[in-house]
Amino acid sequence: MTDPIHIVGAGLAGSEAAWQAAQAGAKVVIHEMRPQKMTEAHKTGDCAELVCSNSFRSDDKENNAVGLLHEEMRRADSLIMKCADANQVPAGGALAVDREAFSSAVTNTLKAHPNISFVLGEIAGLPPADWANVVVATGPLTTPALASAIREVTGEDALAFFDAIAPIVYKDSIDFSVAWMQSRYNKSGPGGDGADYINCPMDKDQYAVFYAALMAGEKTEFKEWEKSTPYFEACLPVEVMAERGVDTLRYGPMKPVGLDDPRTGRWPYAVVQLRQDNALGSLWNMVGFQTKLKHGSQVDVFRLIPGLEKAEFARLGGIHRNTFLNSPKLLDGSLRLKARPALRFAGQMTGVEGYLESAAVGLLAGRFAAGDALGGSAVPPPWTTALGALLHHITAGHLSGGRQSFQPMNVNFGLFPEITEPRTDAGGRPIKGKDRGRERKRALSRRALADLNQWLKNARQAAE
């Protein structure tokens, strides 16, 4: 009997890694400290708990690298995608989920798998030396004991950044004489109908009042050791964005384009959007409003938003510190720690950002670990795929003169190898202007899915 694969952490990456390895036929032990010991952000002991947004972002597999990653993971039998698809809520062109139902589905599926067992309790330090096949997927909130042990064995300081959480509002406290339902440009997505967001409009004077209050709001004070920690650019607190200029929010999360206020028939000066957060439709997430404002200031400032004057909050925003490895220097091409190859890393710790990106690295780590456990080998996906582009980013990029220049990254087409841009469309007509960019993305997506299919076929044949 082969030694089991030990998965440390049952977040999105750990859950996906466990599923992939178990489905391949390996025995898996999941080690999770929750609910015995909680993190700063988690509220439950469920696997794959979503602590920030409930959105997995765009589901457009032809024109968006995130949507392409969704499709690749579906084809690779992703548990996270199965449970997301089964528990989706309307969100325009995005894939969003009922967070509690989603996490419950992941938990129940893993616990029912005959190859998976659970051990509750913290791994306070490096796993035991006799664990020959380990995936560390403890996420951005890795405990100080384990983080310290990782730094000791690698000789590297883990990089760090802050991540912030947006407030959630009860729908029945929103004033719909002001707010209205509409997706941007009436675009519908998975489970949606083109009216998937709640929109709260502002005119110029209302925006000025809101902006001034936001800038004056009382913020969370950082400890001395936290003050030099940078933010991740894709998840900036709303007030940090606002500090960059009075119109920054109007070109960011509060952009009004494609949204017609039914009272005027025109786009408002600015708009706050809320996205459905649970299947009942009773909870709605303030899109892009992650914040480090103190709770009292959040209530005061956000109730200045038209339509939210009497808002009741199911959860207020917050902020926490994330850590990640200098992966290109520390990890090999199959995510093993060079200094101790029995340890693999997965998820946000490796320097990817986003729920699906974290789960995607878990998918790869689980397949790699299963290959080792079952006496074979798992070939990495081609760089031309979204999965391969992420793997290449975290294992082969961003080394400069021996110094760290590696930063967290969402999946994007800039991580893919170049492709010869199509010059004509299917009808032989020249492609011009913005259409060239769209056709390039579609060409990258077509190549990715073709190469992914061949990779999956080869993997199945090797396992037979």
PyMOL commands that set and color helices and strands:
alter all, ss='L'
color gray80, all
select helices_A, chain A and resi 12-23+65-75+79-86+99-112+144-154+171-173+184-186+204-216+224-226+233-235+238-242+249-251+295-302+327-330+347-350+355-373+386-396+413-415+434-463
alter helices_A, ss='H'
color red, helices_A
select strands_A, chain A and resi 5-8+28-32+55-58+88-89+94-97+116-120+134-136+159-165+168-170+180-181+197-202+270-276+283-286+313-315+318-324+336-337+340-345+399-400+403-404
alter strands_A, ss='S'
color yellow, strands_A
deselect
rebuild
show_as cartoon
